[in-house]
Amino acid sequence: MTDLPQIAPAPVAVTFVGAGPGAAAHLTLGAFRALQAADVVIHDRLVGAEVLALIPPHVARIDVGKEGFGPSTAQATINATLVAQAMTGARVVRLKGGDCGIFARLDEEIAALDAAGLSFAILPGLTSATVAAAAIGQGLTKRGRNRALRIVTGHALDGFAEQDWRGMARAGEVAAIYMGKKSARFLQGRLMMHGAAPETPVTVVENVSRADQRVLPATLATLPDAVALTDGPAVLLYGIAPRRAAQALTDLKEATA
């Protein structure tokens, strides 16, 4: 068999790379290669230490971390840093936790590059929801259970985010809720107001894929209590219980005893 010719990708000023939720095992091969070839890596706070350790020592690192309801680098500063570094001719990697196209302000940064006439490429990464679901032994979709999957955020620029609560409250619906810790009681109230059963399972996965990952099984009725036990970032899997829910529930009771 004749080997197919390799087509070299066109050079770009900035490569957006999804780092996955934390563990190096969830980094794609393309993402790894981009890190190895970079001159500068501009990274978020939630990029895992295992992934950062893969960046060669000679590569410059710029931390532009954001923290919900906490200290953050302004988006305008991130945009300006991205453009300034790319204008030097350096090979710039913009490294974002999870998938760079899901609640990661990707379009705002692309707009800044477009305005400066700079090219870009996107290397998607594994998002927290898929890795969290794998951690509890479940699929995000299942025949006979849910025909759709919602990926929603717990808060927006103007406060807690409104959603299609009536649709989410239907039996069998599944949603991955990002940045939902602060809004847990709001989510609970809105969903139950629109008919969601209090016993609807909700799994809280904290520090997805990292060494200190924790799985906290809950129901809609107990969601705020479960979230209160967490310190790190978490994704809420609404409508899905861990496959070993009984043991996980025992672990939760022991932690709160």
N, C-alpha and C positions, 0 to 999 in steps of 0.2 A: 504494500500500500504506500502510495506517495504521500509524504507529509504535506499537510496544508500549509500554505505560506502564512507567516505571522504578520499581521498588520499592526504596526506600531500606532498607538493612540496619538492623536494630535496633542501637542503640548498645551497646557492650560495654566493660567495664573494661579488659580486656587482649586484645590480638590476638597470638596466636602466629604467627610468620612464619618459614617456611623460606627461608634465604638462598641455597640452592644451595651447591656446593662451593667457590666462590671468585669466579669471573668474573661481572661484572655481566650479561653476556649470558644467564646462566642464571637470572636473577631473573624471577619471574613479574610480569605487569602488576599483579595484585592486591597483591603484595608491595611493589612500587614505590609504589603509591598509599597503602598503609598507612604507609610510611616518610614520605611527604610530609605526611601528616595527623597524625603523631605529635607529642606533647609531650615524651615520654621514650622512649628506646630503650635497652633492657637487652640487651646483646649478649654472645655467646660469643667466645672467643679465636680460633676458626677461621673466623669470618666474614671474607670477603675484603675487602681494602682497597678494591677497586673498588666493592663494595656499600656499605661504610661511607661512601665519598665521596658517595653519593647522598642521605645524610641531610642535610636542610637545616641551615645553621649555627646557627639558633636552637634547635634541638632538643637537649635534654639527653641526654648519653650516659653510660651506666653499664656499665663493663666487669666482667663476672662470669666471666671465663675459667676454664676447667678444662684441665689438661694431664695426660694419662695418666702415672702414675708420676712426676709433677712437681708444681710449685706449682699450687694450685687453690683456687678459692673454694668454701667448703663449701656443700653443697646447702641446708642449713638457712638459711644466709645469703642465698642466692639467693631462696628462697621468701619469706623475711621482707622482702627488698627489693622483690620483686614486689608483695606485698600492701600494703606501706607506700606505694609510689608510686601504686598503683591507688586506694587509700583517699583520696588527695588530690583525686580527680576528674580527674586528668590522663589524656590518651589515651596509654595505655602499649602499646608494641610490645615483645614478647619475641622477639628476633631470634636464631635458632639456625642454625648451619651445616648445610648439606645439607637434609634433610627433618626438620622438627621432631618427627615421630613415629617416627623410626628411631634407636634408641640415643641419645636426647637427653633422657631423664628428663622427658618431657612429662607423663606421668600424675602424677608426684610434684608438679609445679608446679600442675597443675590441681586436685589434691587440696587444696593450700594455698589456692587461690582459692575452692574450694567451701566450705571450712571458714570462710572469712571472708565468705561470702555474695556473692562477686564473680563477675560474668559474664565469659565469654571467647568467642573465636572462633579458629578454626585455619585458616591459609592454608598448605597443604603446599608444599614446595619440591622441586626436583630433588635426588635423593640421589646421593652420590658414585659408587655402582656404575653407574648408568645413564650418567653423564657419562664415567666411565672407560672403559666398554665402547665408547661412541661414539668416544672418542679412539683406540682401537686398531682401529676399523673393524669391530666385531663386535656382534652382538646377544646379549643375555643368554639368550635362548631361541632354539632353532632346531629346526625339524621334523626328526625322525630322530636328533637328538642328545640333547636333554634335555626331559623333560616337566614338569619343575619347576625352580624356582630357589630356592636357600636364601640367606637373608641372615642371617649369623651374626656373633657377636662373638668376638674372640680372648681376652678376659678378662672375668671377672665380679667381683662383690663379694668372693668368696672365693678369687680367684686365676684361673689360666687356666681358660677355660670348656670344659666337656665338651659334646660334641655327639653326634649320631647318626653315629658314625664309620663303622660298617658301611654305612649308607646312602650317606654321602658318598663312600666308597671305591669304589662301583660305577662301572664304566666309563660315561662320558658324563655323569656328574653335574656340575653347575655350582653354584658357591657364591661369593657376594661376602662376603669376610671383612673386617670392620671391626676396627680396633684389634688387628691381628694381628701387628705387627712384633715385639713382645717375645716373643710366643708362637710364633714361626715354627718353631722346632725342635720344640716340643711338638706343634704341628699336624702337622708332617712325620712325627714318630714315631707318633702315634696313627693317622694315615691309612694309613701303610705297614704298621703292625701289623695293620690290618683289611683288608689286601689291595690297597690302592691301588698302581698301578704307579708306579715311580720316575720314569718318563718322562712322567707326567701333566703337561700344561702348567699353569703358574701365572704370571699376569702381575701384576707389581707396578707400580701406577701411583702415583707420588709427587706430592704437591701438585696434585691433580686440578684441571684447568681453569685453573690460574694460569700466569703467565709462565714460572715455573721448573718447570713440569710435566716429569716424566721417566717414560718407559716402560721398565721393565726386564723383559725376557722371561726366564722361568726354567722349570724343571721342579720337581716335588716334591723331587727329589734335590738340586737346587741352590738351593732357596728360601731357606734361612738365609743363604747367601752373597750372594744378590741383595738381601735385606732389609738386610744389613749395610752396603750401599753408600748407603743412604738416610739423610737427616737430617730430612726433613719428614714430615708425616702421609701415610699411604699406605693404599690399599685393595688387597687381594689378590683377584684374579679367578681362582679355582680352576677348572680345567677348560677354560680359554680361552687361546689364544695370540693375539698380535697378528696381524692380517692380513698384515702385512709382517714376519713373525717373523725371517726371515733377516737383513734389514738391522738390525733391532733387536738381534739377537744379536751382530752385528758391532760395533755401537756399545757394547754392554756389555763385550765383550772389550777394546776399545780403552780404555774407562774403567778397567779393572782391570789393564791392562798395566803 
